[in-house]
Amino acid sequence: MNTLPFSQRPTETPRASHKDDVRAAYHSQYESPAPPPRRRSPVAWLGGVAVLGILLSAGVWTFHWPLTGQTSTGGLRLESDPAGAIVDIDGAARGLTPLTVQLSPGTHAVVLTRGDETQEISATVTAGSTNTHHFRWTTSPAAGPENGRLEVTSDPAGGAVSIDGEQRGTSPLSIDDLEPGEHNVSVQMLGRTQRRTVVVKAGTTASLVFTNAPTGAESGWLAPRAGTQLHILERGRLIGTTESDRLLLPVGNHNLEFVADTLGFRARRSVTISAGQTTTVAVSLPQAAVNLNAVPWADVTIDGKAMGQTPIANLMLPIGTHQVVFQHPQFGEKQATVTVSLQEAARVAVDMRGR
């Protein structure tokens, strides 16, 4: 029996009802508020930045920023005539011409070697573009001097032809393998031998015509002169070319025709041959137009004479073959051969950039 006074008895906590227990469980599972966001202190942010800087300096993270519109190299193209020259750039072998290489912008020392001949230039390379230089070799170490051609005809035909004492065949005869220089030619026909001396030039054709007329009082010499090679005809028969120093003809009057069909040119001359004498006949050549152009531009020299700067229109030159040189201070030199004709205007166009 509890004998404590009523006021001193322990207070009892009332027991929750079943509904209160269910409500408390519901709120505990579904309505618990989220904890407030955790704020980072300034010290933590400074520490993160310091770690990132250490990683970048150590090369752990590398960022590549794309550079647009920037080119770090330029092209250099080297050409030579003839090709096959050895190329050294800044002291290092790079190959044979024609050659295109990529180099850093600036000036580079270029050396081309072919046989015993060497050419050196300082080539400028520009970023994002290709510069071209053309070299021309004045000699060809791999071959000897160019041979010349000799045409020998006789009247009547069938004469035995000897050159420098060697039998070469019967007339009419063409010999393509003669070295440049003076040669002794003899033709034997109808029991008689005639001898001549002819000068053969490299890359050209000389001609000799032998007739059965006796030398001395009954024959003389014709010395033709022209700025290009012309065939000489008499009564439609070829008797020689203007490349010959002299042609032996019978004494008397001769109606000669000087012809270059490829140039559209024909001219007639009446010539009197005197006994034992040399008669000179000069054939002047007409002029025709030639048009010259270069990209982007070039200074032009024709047969060694300065003609101005491209474009050049309707430049009048004597008919025949001419050597043209185009020069540009950046792209170097290019050469061309132009044939000026009466048949149509000649045109020459080059791209100095080597394209």
C-alpha positions in Angstrom: 0.0 0.0 0.0 1.4 3.3 -1.0 1.7 5.4 2.1 3.2 8.5 0.5 1.1 11.6 0.5 -0.7 12.4 -2.7 1.4 15.5 -3.3 4.6 13.5 -3.2 3.6 10.7 -5.6 5.6 10.6 -8.9 3.8 12.0 -11.9 3.0 9.5 -14.6 3.3 10.5 -18.3 0.0 9.8 -20.1 0.4 7.0 -22.6 -0.1 8.1 -26.3 -2.9 6.6 -28.1 -2.5 4.4 -31.2 -3.6 7.2 -33.5 -0.9 9.5 -32.1 1.8 6.8 -32.8 0.7 6.4 -36.4 0.7 10.2 -37.0 4.2 10.5 -35.6 5.5 7.8 -37.8 3.9 9.4 -40.9 5.5 12.7 -40.2 8.9 11.1 -39.5 8.9 9.3 -42.9 7.4 11.9 -45.3 7.5 15.3 -43.8 11.0 15.6 -42.3 12.4 18.9 -43.6 15.8 18.8 -45.5 18.7 20.1 -43.7 19.8 23.6 -44.6 22.6 23.8 -47.4 26.1 23.7 -46.2 28.0 26.8 -47.0 31.7 26.5 -48.1 34.0 28.7 -46.2 36.4 31.1 -48.1 39.3 29.1 -46.9 38.0 26.0 -48.8 37.6 28.0 -52.1 41.1 29.3 -51.8 42.4 25.8 -51.3 40.7 24.5 -54.4 42.2 27.3 -56.6 45.6 26.5 -55.2 45.3 22.8 -56.1 44.2 23.7 -59.6 47.2 26.0 -60.1 49.6 23.2 -58.9 48.0 20.7 -61.4 48.3 23.2 -64.3 52.0 24.0 -63.6 52.8 20.3 -63.3 51.4 19.6 -66.7 48.7 17.3 -65.4 46.0 19.2 -67.2 46.7 20.7 -70.6 44.3 22.9 -72.5 44.7 23.4 -76.3 43.0 26.6 -77.4 42.3 26.5 -81.2 44.0 29.2 -83.2 42.1 30.2 -86.3 43.5 32.1 -89.3 47.2 31.5 -88.3 49.7 29.5 -90.4 53.1 28.8 -89.0 54.8 27.6 -92.3 55.1 28.6 -95.9 56.0 26.8 -99.1 59.1 27.0 -101.2 59.2 25.4 -104.7 62.4 25.0 -106.6 62.5 24.2 -110.3 65.5 23.8 -112.6 66.1 23.4 -116.3 67.1 20.6 -116.7 65.6 19.0 -113.7 67.4 16.7 -111.2 69.6 19.2 -109.3 70.5 18.4 -105.7 68.9 20.8 -103.2 70.4 21.9 -99.9 68.4 24.2 -97.6 70.1 25.8 -94.6 72.9 23.2 -95.0 70.6 20.1 -95.1 70.0 18.0 -98.1 66.3 18.0 -99.1 66.0 16.2 -102.4 66.1 16.8 -106.2 64.4 19.4 -108.3 61.5 19.9 -108.9 60.9 20.1 -105.1 58.4 21.7 -102.9 59.1 22.0 -99.1 57.4 23.6 -96.1 59.6 25.9 -94.1 59.3 28.5 -91.3 58.8 32.1 -92.5 61.9 34.1 -93.1 65.1 33.9 -95.3 66.7 30.5 -96.0 70.0 29.7 -97.7 69.4 27.5 -100.8 72.1 25.8 -102.8 71.5 23.8 -106.0 74.2 21.5 -107.4 74.4 19.7 -110.7 77.7 18.2 -111.7 80.4 20.7 -111.1 78.1 23.7 -111.2 76.5 25.3 -108.2 73.9 28.0 -107.8 73.1 29.8 -104.5 70.3 32.1 -103.5 68.6 33.5 -100.4 65.0 32.5 -100.6 62.3 34.3 -98.7 59.4 32.2 -97.3 56.1 33.8 -96.5 53.6 32.1 -94.1 50.5 30.7 -95.8 51.9 31.0 -99.4 54.3 29.2 -101.8 57.2 31.0 -103.4 58.8 29.6 -106.6 62.3 29.9 -107.9 63.4 28.7 -111.3 67.1 27.9 -112.1 68.6 27.5 -115.5 71.9 25.6 -116.0 74.2 27.1 -118.6 76.0 23.8 -119.2 75.0 20.2 -119.3 77.7 18.1 -117.6 76.0 14.8 -118.6 76.4 15.3 -122.3 78.9 16.7 -124.8 78.3 19.6 -127.3 75.1 19.4 -129.3 75.7 18.0 -132.8 74.8 19.6 -136.1 73.2 18.5 -139.4 74.6 18.5 -142.9 72.6 18.0 -146.1 74.6 17.2 -149.3 73.0 17.2 -152.8 74.5 16.8 -156.2 73.5 17.3 -159.8 73.3 14.6 -161.1 72.4 12.6 -158.0 74.3 9.5 -156.9 77.6 11.1 -156.1 79.8 9.3 -153.5 80.0 11.5 -150.4 83.0 11.5 -148.0 83.3 13.7 -144.9 86.7 14.1 -143.3 88.0 11.2 -145.4 85.2 8.8 -144.3 82.7 7.4 -146.8 79.2 8.3 -145.7 76.9 7.3 -148.6 75.6 8.8 -151.9 73.9 12.1 -152.6 71.3 13.3 -151.7 72.5 12.6 -148.2 71.7 13.9 -144.7 74.1 13.4 -141.8 72.8 14.2 -138.3 75.8 13.3 -136.1 78.4 15.9 -137.1 80.2 17.7 -134.3 80.2 21.5 -134.4 83.2 22.9 -136.3 84.8 22.8 -139.8 84.5 19.6 -141.9 86.0 18.6 -145.3 83.4 17.3 -147.7 84.1 15.7 -151.1 81.7 14.3 -153.7 82.9 12.0 -156.6 80.6 11.8 -159.7 81.1 11.3 -163.4 84.8 10.5 -162.9 85.5 13.8 -161.1 85.9 14.7 -157.4 84.9 18.0 -156.0 85.9 19.2 -152.5 84.4 21.8 -150.2 84.9 23.0 -146.6 81.8 23.6 -144.5 81.3 24.9 -141.0 78.6 23.0 -139.0 77.0 24.8 -136.0 75.4 23.1 -133.0 71.7 22.6 -133.4 71.6 23.9 -137.0 71.6 22.5 -140.5 74.2 23.3 -143.1 73.9 22.3 -146.8 76.2 21.8 -149.7 75.1 21.5 -153.4 77.5 20.0 -155.9 77.0 20.4 -159.7 78.9 18.8 -162.5 80.0 22.2 -163.8 83.8 22.6 -163.6 85.2 24.9 -160.9 87.3 28.0 -161.7 86.3 30.1 -164.6 82.9 28.6 -165.1 81.5 28.7 -161.5 81.3 31.1 -158.6 80.0 31.3 -155.0 76.7 32.4 -153.5 76.8 33.7 -149.9 73.2 33.8 -148.5 72.4 35.9 -145.4 69.1 35.9 -143.4 68.1 36.2 -139.8 66.5 32.7 -139.8 66.9 29.5 -141.7 65.4 29.7 -145.2 65.4 27.0 -148.0 66.9 28.2 -151.3 65.2 26.8 -154.4 66.0 27.2 -158.1 63.3 26.1 -160.5 61.6 24.3 -157.6 64.7 22.3 -156.7 66.4 22.7 -153.3 70.0 23.9 -153.7 70.8 24.8 -150.1 69.8 26.9 -147.1 70.8 30.2 -145.6 72.7 28.3 -142.9 75.4 27.6 -145.4 78.4 30.0 -145.6 78.7 29.6 -149.4 77.0 27.7 -152.2 78.8 26.9 -155.5 76.7 27.8 -158.6 77.4 28.0 -162.3 78.3 31.4 -163.8 75.3 33.3 -165.0 71.9 34.6 -163.9 69.9 32.6 -161.4 66.3 33.2 -160.2 66.3 32.0 -156.7 63.4 31.6 -154.2 63.9 31.9 -150.4 61.3 29.9 -148.6 60.1 29.2 -145.0 56.8 27.5 -145.3 56.3 27.2 -141.5 56.6 31.0 -141.2 54.4 31.7 -144.2 57.3 33.5 -146.0 58.5 33.4 -149.6 60.8 35.8 -151.4 62.4 35.9 -154.9 65.8 37.2 -155.8 67.7 37.4 -159.1 71.4 36.8 -158.7 74.3 37.0 -161.1 77.2 34.7 -160.3 80.6 35.7 -161.6 83.5 33.4 -162.4 85.5 32.7 -159.3 83.7 35.4 -157.3 81.5 35.3 -154.2 78.1 37.1 -154.5 76.3 37.9 -151.2 72.5 38.0 -151.1 70.9 39.4 -148.0 67.2 38.6 -147.4 65.4 41.0 -145.0 62.7 39.4 -143.0 59.3 41.0 -142.4 57.9 41.6 -138.9 54.9 40.1 -137.2 53.1 40.6 -133.9 53.7 38.7 -130.7 51.7 39.1 -127.4 53.4 38.4 -124.0 51.9 38.0 -120.6 52.8 36.7 -117.2 51.1 36.1 -113.8 51.4 38.2 -111.7 53.8 40.1 -113.9 57.4 40.0 -115.2 60.1 42.0 -116.9 60.7 40.7 -120.4 63.9 40.2 -122.4 63.9 39.0 -126.0 67.2 37.8 -127.6 69.0 39.7 -124.8 67.2 43.0 -125.3 64.9 44.4 -122.6 61.3 44.8 -123.9 59.5 46.1 -120.9 57.0 44.7 -118.4 54.0 42.4 -119.1 51.4 42.6 -120.4 53.0 43.4 -123.8 50.6 43.4 -126.8 51.3 43.6 -130.5 55.1 43.7 -130.2 56.6 43.6 -133.7 59.5 41.2 -134.2 61.2 39.7 -137.3 59.7 36.3 -138.3 61.6 33.4 -137.0 62.5 31.9 -133.6 63.3 34.2 -130.6 64.3 33.5 -127.0 62.1 35.1 -124.3 63.1 35.5 -120.7 60.6 36.4 -118.0 61.9 37.7 -114.7 60.2 38.5 -111.4 61.9 39.6 -108.2 60.1 37.2 -106.0 59.3 34.2 -108.3 62.6 34.1 -110.2 63.1 33.5 -114.0 61.3 31.5 -116.7 62.3 31.1 -120.3 60.4 30.4 -123.4 60.9 30.0 -127.2 58.5 31.8 -129.5 58.2 31.4 -133.2 57.0 34.6 -134.9 55.1 33.8 -138.1 53.2 35.7 -140.8 50.4 33.1 -140.5 49.1 34.2 -137.1 50.0 36.4 -134.1 52.3 34.6 -131.6 51.2 34.4 -128.0 53.3 33.4 -124.9 51.9 33.3 -121.4 53.6 32.0 -118.3 52.7 31.7 -114.6 55.7 32.9 -112.6 54.3 31.2 -109.5 55.1 27.8 -111.0 51.5 26.6 -111.3 
